Amino acid sequence: MKKIILMESKLLARDWPYLAFSLALPVGLLLALGQIPDLAKPNPDFGGERFVDAQLPAQMILLSLMTLSFTVLPGVLTSYREQGVLRRMSTTPVHPGRLLSAQLLINLVVAAAAAVLVIVLGSLVLGSHVPSNLVGFVLVFLFGAAAMLAIGLVIASVAPNSKAAPGIGSVVMFPLLFLAGMWIPREIMPDALRAVSDYSVVGPFVNAMRDTWAGDWPQLPHLAVMLVGLALFGGLAVRLFKWE
């Protein structure tokens, strides 16, 4: 497994523009949006906190995860298929599950780096709050990020080529951003739509992340949905994966 991770890391390093984009997008948006005066004022809808204190960093972490999971990861992995990298690997004893697990772990590290940048720079530049329950936050981040990356692996497994992969990922990403409350807060969604959001992986992820930011522990149902999503989509990715 170590050899696979090392090899995949070297391959991914060749696609450094994709990685740079995954890191620069959330940080750039965080710092740009943080300059809007209205977002830096106390808001009664957020318990008197500013939007930049917790809501904005949380949204940027979610956006970073989705960009990495639904556009970058599928595009890179399908390009390996087109270049014949995966075909050569198919002649070795490597099982698809080990390859996809290595991809998930590597991209999880990239996602974690983006989250750390958002939290640290948000705190230093905008005075944003750091998650009060750091242990709970790390747990939620790992579960949620792994589940979303597993969905990205499914896209990479079924996409016909590297040009189609990001397009398919975008079709998946934007509805999930909506369900996560990126444009309409989940609190004002109709009951039926909020129920869909509760079982969409991203809904529980956002709720659990907010809980840890406020110093609480994530609720077990939220963690359960993310774990089920990881198992379901991870297994589906392995089943549908094609070397060429």
C-alpha positions in Angstrom: 0.0 0.0 0.0 2.9 2.4 0.8 4.4 1.9 -2.7 1.0 2.6 -4.3 0.6 5.8 -2.3 4.1 6.9 -3.1 3.6 6.2 -6.8 0.2 8.0 -6.9 1.7 10.9 -5.0 4.4 11.3 -7.7 1.8 11.1 -10.4 -0.4 13.6 -8.7 2.5 16.0 -8.2 2.8 16.3 -12.0 -0.7 17.8 -12.0 0.2 20.5 -9.5 -2.0 23.2 -11.2 -5.0 21.1 -10.1 -3.7 20.9 -6.6 -2.9 24.7 -6.5 -6.4 25.5 -7.7 -7.9 23.3 -4.9 -5.9 25.3 -2.4 -6.2 28.7 -3.9 -9.9 28.8 -4.7 -11.3 28.6 -1.1 -8.6 30.8 0.4 -8.9 33.4 -2.3 -12.7 33.5 -2.0 -12.5 33.6 1.8 -10.2 36.6 1.8 -12.1 38.4 -0.9 -15.5 37.9 0.6 -14.2 38.7 4.0 -13.6 42.3 2.8 -17.3 42.9 2.2 -18.4 45.2 5.1 -21.8 43.6 5.7 -20.2 40.2 6.3 -18.0 41.6 9.0 -20.8 43.0 11.0 -22.6 41.2 13.9 -25.7 39.4 12.5 -28.6 38.5 14.8 -29.4 35.5 12.5 -26.1 34.0 13.6 -26.5 34.7 17.3 -24.8 38.0 17.1 -21.7 36.6 15.4 -20.3 37.9 12.1 -20.7 35.9 9.0 -16.9 35.7 8.7 -16.6 34.2 12.2 -17.7 30.7 11.3 -20.2 30.6 8.4 -17.9 31.8 5.7 -14.9 29.6 6.7 -17.2 26.5 6.9 -18.6 27.2 3.5 -15.1 27.6 2.0 -14.0 24.3 3.5 -17.1 22.7 1.9 -16.4 24.3 -1.4 -12.8 23.2 -1.4 -13.9 19.6 -0.6 -16.5 19.5 -3.4 -14.1 21.0 -6.0 -11.4 18.5 -5.1 -13.9 15.6 -5.0 -16.1 16.3 -8.0 -13.8 18.0 -10.5 -10.1 17.6 -9.7 -10.0 14.0 -8.6 -12.2 12.6 -11.4 -10.3 14.6 -14.0 -6.9 13.5 -12.9 -7.8 9.8 -12.5 -9.5 9.6 -15.9 -6.4 11.3 -17.5 -4.3 8.4 -16.1 -6.7 6.0 -17.9 -6.3 7.9 -21.1 -2.5 8.0 -20.8 -2.3 4.3 -20.3 -1.0 4.6 -16.7 -3.9 2.5 -15.4 -3.5 -0.1 -18.1 0.1 -0.7 -17.1 -1.0 -0.9 -13.5 -3.5 -3.6 -14.4 -0.7 -5.9 -15.3 0.5 -5.9 -11.7 -1.2 -7.6 -8.7 -2.7 -4.2 -7.6 -6.4 -4.5 -6.8 -8.7 -1.6 -7.8 -9.7 -1.2 -4.1 -6.1 -0.5 -3.1 -5.6 2.0 -5.9 -8.8 3.9 -5.1 -8.0 3.8 -1.4 -4.6 5.4 -2.2 -6.2 8.1 -4.3 -8.7 8.8 -1.5 -6.0 9.1 1.2 -3.8 11.4 -1.0 -6.6 13.7 -1.8 -7.7 13.6 1.8 -4.3 15.1 2.7 -4.8 17.9 0.1 -8.3 18.6 1.4 -6.9 18.8 5.0 -4.2 21.3 3.9 -6.9 23.5 2.3 -9.0 23.4 5.4 -6.0 24.3 7.6 -5.2 27.2 5.3 -8.8 28.5 5.4 -9.0 28.3 9.2 -5.5 29.8 9.9 -5.7 32.6 7.3 -9.3 33.3 8.3 -8.3 33.7 11.9 -5.2 35.8 11.1 -6.6 38.1 8.4 -10.3 38.3 9.2 -10.4 37.4 12.9 -12.6 34.3 12.2 -13.2 31.9 15.0 -11.3 28.6 15.2 -13.6 25.5 15.7 -14.1 25.3 19.5 -14.2 21.5 19.5 -11.1 20.7 17.4 -11.2 16.9 18.1 -14.9 16.8 17.0 -14.1 19.0 14.0 -11.3 16.7 12.8 -13.6 13.7 13.2 -16.3 15.3 11.2 -13.9 16.5 8.5 -12.4 13.1 8.0 -15.8 11.3 7.7 -17.3 14.0 5.5 -14.2 14.5 3.3 -13.8 10.7 2.8 -17.5 10.3 1.9 -17.4 13.1 -0.7 -14.1 11.8 -2.2 -15.7 8.4 -2.5 -18.4 10.0 -4.7 -15.7 11.5 -6.8 -14.1 8.1 -7.2 -17.5 6.8 -8.5 -17.4 9.6 -11.1 -13.8 8.8 -12.0 -14.8 5.1 -12.4 -17.6 5.7 -14.9 -16.5 8.8 -16.7 -15.6 8.0 -20.4 -12.7 10.5 -20.5 -10.9 13.3 -18.7 -13.0 16.0 -20.6 -16.3 14.5 -19.5 -15.3 13.8 -15.9 -15.3 17.4 -14.6 -18.6 18.0 -16.4 -20.2 15.0 -14.7 -18.7 16.2 -11.5 -20.2 19.6 -11.9 -23.7 18.1 -12.5 -23.3 16.3 -9.2 -21.6 19.2 -7.3 -24.1 22.1 -7.8 -27.2 20.3 -6.5 -25.2 19.1 -3.5 -24.0 22.7 -2.9 -27.7 23.7 -2.9 -28.6 20.9 -0.5 -25.8 22.0 1.8 -27.3 25.5 2.1 -24.7 27.3 0.1 -27.3 29.6 -1.5 -30.4 29.0 0.7 -29.9 28.4 4.4 -31.1 24.9 5.4 -33.2 26.5 8.1 -35.6 28.1 5.6 -35.8 25.2 3.2 -39.1 23.4 2.8 -39.4 20.4 5.1 -39.2 17.9 2.2 -36.1 19.5 0.7 -34.5 19.7 4.2 -35.2 16.0 4.6 -33.4 15.2 1.4 -30.5 17.4 2.6 -30.4 15.4 5.8 -29.5 12.2 3.9 -27.3 13.8 1.2 -23.9 13.5 3.1 -23.3 17.2 2.7 -26.3 18.2 4.9 -25.1 16.2 7.9 -21.5 17.3 7.2 -22.5 21.0 7.4 -24.6 20.5 10.5 -21.9 18.5 12.3 -19.2 21.0 11.3 -21.3 23.9 12.7 -21.8 21.9 16.0 -18.1 21.5 16.4 -17.4 25.2 15.6 -19.8 26.1 18.4 -18.0 23.7 20.8 -20.5 20.9 20.7 -19.9 17.2 19.7 -21.3 16.0 16.3 -24.6 14.1 16.5 -24.4 10.4 15.9 -27.0 10.4 13.1 -24.9 12.9 11.2 -21.8 10.8 11.5 -23.7 7.7 10.6 -25.0 9.2 7.3 -21.4 10.1 6.4 -20.1 6.7 7.2 -22.8 5.0 5.2 -22.1 7.3 2.3 -18.4 6.4 2.5 -19.1 2.6 2.5 -21.8 2.8 -0.2 -19.9 5.0 -2.7 -16.5 3.5 -1.9 -17.9 0.0 -2.6 -19.6 1.3 -5.8 -16.4 2.9 -7.1 -14.5 -0.4 -6.7 -17.3 -2.3 -8.4 -17.6 0.0 -11.4 -13.9 0.8 -11.8 -12.3 0.1 -15.2 -8.5 0.0 -15.9 -9.1 1.2 -19.5 
